[in-house]
Amino acid sequence: MSLQQQIKSQMKEALLKKETVRLSVLRSLLAGFTNELVARGRKPQEEATDEEALSVIKRSVKQHKDSIEQFKAGGREDLVVDETAELMILETYLPMSMPKEEIKKVAEEVKTRLGVTDKAKMGQLVGAVMKELKGKANGGDVKAVVESLFS
């Protein structure tokens, strides 16, 4: 069962159980999947691949984290609570992030393969490692690991 199909069936469950927050998040995701398909020139009735679905979910997670920071800065704790609840639901659909030890192994391998020896090419190395891991690791973790290779 694809990620989009799982979310559709879980949306039905949330509707029946009257879980309003979860239902709202899942509806938002399904709308995001449709928007992603249209943006890529495909028909809205088609099904998003798991890779496309994950990119929509990751984008939504990032937006929620940004919103939480903004609401905290503005002193709106009521909105922070709402956003945090939605964020927790979204994070259940993300794959487990790769441990830093594994990221380091991949980063060292890519570093030697590309022949990167100085900090000036650190950004290029981060990009290459991210491409190699294909979304299995958090960008912040990859950046921290690559920086540690040069210190």
N, C-alpha and C positions, 0 to 999 in steps of 0.2 A: 504494500500500500504506500503510495507516495505521500510526501509531507503535506501537500495540499489536501489530499483525501482525508488524511488523519485530522487535519484542522477542521475540515467540514463536518466530519462525524462528531468531533469534540464540541463543535459549535452547537450541534443539535442537542447534545447532552446538557450543555450549559443552559440552553434555552428551556429544556424540560425541568432542570433543577433550579431555574430562576437565579442563576449566578450572573448578575448583571455586569460586574467588572470583567469577568472572564469572557462573557459573551461580547462585550464591547471590544475587547482586545482582539478576539478571533475574527470578528467582522472586519475590523480595521486591517488585519493581516490579509484576509481574502480580497479586500478592495485593493490593497497594495499589490497583491499577485496579479490582479486584473490590470492595474496600471502599468506594471512591469511588462506584461505581455504586449499591451498596446504600444508602449514606448519602444519595444523591440520590433514593432511592425507585424505582430501576430494578432490573431483574432482573440477577442476577450473570452470566448467560450472554450478556448484551448486550455490545457492544463500546464501550469508552470512546472519546469523541471525542479528537482530537489535543490540544485545549485542556485537557480533563480529564486526559489522560495527562501533559501538561507540568506541570500543577499538582501532580500526585503526585510527579513527578520533582524539581521544585523544592523541594517540602517535604522530600523525602528528602535532597537535597543540603544543605539547611539543617540538618537533623538531624545529618548526618555532620560538618559543619563545627563544630557545637556540641559534638559528642562529642569531636572532635579537640582542641578547646580544653580541655575538661574532663580528658581523659586526659593532656594536656601538663601541666596544673596539678597533677595527681595523680602525675606522674612515671611514667606507664605508657607508655613508648616502644613496647613491643611492641604495645599496642592502637592507638597512634597510627599505626603502620605499616599495620596491617590496615585501619583506617578510611580512611586516605589512599588505599590501593589501591582500595577500594570507591568512594570519592569520584571518583577518576579515571575509573572506568568509567561512573558516573552522569553525569558532566559531558559525556561524548561524546554524550549524547542531548539536551542543552540546545542551543537555537539560539545562534548567535554573538551576544554582547552588542553593543549599539549603541555606536559610538564617542562619546566625550563631546562632540565638536563637533556631532554631529547631535542629541544630547540637548539641547544648549544652544539650538540653533535652535528646536526644538519648545517648550522651556521659555520662551523669549522670546516666541514667538507666543502661547502660552497665557497668559502674564503680561499681555500687552497686551489680549488678548481679555477676560480677567476683570477687568482694571483694578486689579491688585494693585500697590500702591505702597509698602507698608511691611512690615517683617519680621514683624509680628504675624500676617499671613495666609500666612506661608511654608509652614506645614503644609498648608494648603488648596491651595496651589499645587503642592506636591509630589504630593499626592493626585490633582490634576487632570492633571498631567503623566504620572503612572503610568497613569492610566486611558486617556489618549491613546495611550501607547506600547504598551498591552496586553501587557505582559510581555516586550517586546523589549529592555528595559534593566534592569540591576541597580538595585534600590532605593537602595543606598548611593551609586551613581554619580549617580542622579537628585537625591538629597538634596544631594550635594556641588556639583553644577552649579547647583541653585536657590540654595544658600547663596552661591555666587560671584556670582550676579546682584545680591545685596543688599550686597556688600562694596565 
